[in-house]
């Protein structure tokens, strides 16, 4: 396992998917953002769900996805609903 799996919410599978879409570092993940990273993962794994999007945002913020604010979750849910 590499650098990304040390982040909250990122296990071996999600790290592998991030690597497959060209995201190898926290800096790259932060630069791309959770929404684009999720879209990239969705392009290779159609089962990517809202929880993966929350997990990516939590990883960027350095917190567990359950600790995301209601506002952030609502904004991500709105995004998810428009692209799913």
C-alpha positions in Angstrom: 0.0 0.0 0.0 1.2 3.5 -0.7 0.8 7.1 0.4 -2.9 7.4 -0.3 -4.0 4.5 2.0 -2.6 6.5 4.9 -5.4 9.0 4.5 -8.7 8.7 6.3 -11.3 6.6 4.4 -8.8 5.4 1.8 -8.3 1.6 1.8 -6.4 -0.6 -0.5 -9.1 -0.8 -3.1 -9.8 2.9 -3.4 -6.1 3.6 -3.5 -5.7 1.2 -6.3 -8.5 2.9 -8.2 -7.0 6.3 -7.6 -3.7 5.0 -8.9 -5.4 3.6 -12.0 -6.8 7.0 -12.9 -3.5 8.7 -12.4 -3.8 10.0 -8.8 -0.8 8.8 -6.8 -0.3 11.5 -4.2 -2.4 13.5 -1.7 -1.3 16.7 -3.5 -2.7 15.4 -6.8 -6.0 14.3 -5.1 -6.3 17.7 -3.4 -5.6 19.5 -6.7 -8.1 17.4 -8.6 -10.7 17.5 -5.9 -13.1 14.9 -4.6 -15.7 15.4 -7.4 -13.3 14.9 -10.3 -11.5 12.1 -8.6 -14.9 10.4 -8.0 -15.8 10.9 -11.7 -12.5 9.4 -12.7 -13.1 6.4 -10.5 -16.7 6.1 -11.7 -15.3 5.8 -15.3 -13.5 2.6 -14.4 -15.9 1.3 -11.7 -19.6 1.9 -12.2 -20.4 0.8 -8.7 -18.8 4.0 -7.2 -21.4 5.4 -4.9 -22.1 8.5 -2.8 -20.1 7.0 0.1 -17.0 6.9 -2.1 -17.5 10.5 -2.9 -17.8 11.3 0.8 -14.7 9.2 1.5 -12.7 11.1 -1.0 -13.8 14.5 0.4 -13.0 13.3 3.9 -9.6 12.2 2.8 -8.8 15.6 1.3 -10.0 17.3 4.5 -8.1 14.8 6.7 -11.3 13.5 8.5 -13.5 10.5 8.5 -16.4 10.8 6.1 -18.9 10.7 9.0 -17.3 14.0 10.2 -18.1 15.9 7.1 -20.4 18.9 7.7 -24.0 18.7 6.7 -23.4 21.5 4.2 -20.6 19.6 2.5 -22.6 16.4 2.4 -25.6 18.3 1.0 -23.4 19.9 -1.7 -21.8 16.6 -2.6 -25.2 14.9 -2.7 -26.5 17.5 -5.1 -23.5 16.9 -7.3 -23.9 13.1 -7.1 -27.6 13.4 -8.0 -26.8 15.3 -11.2 -24.3 12.9 -12.5 -25.3 9.4 -11.3 
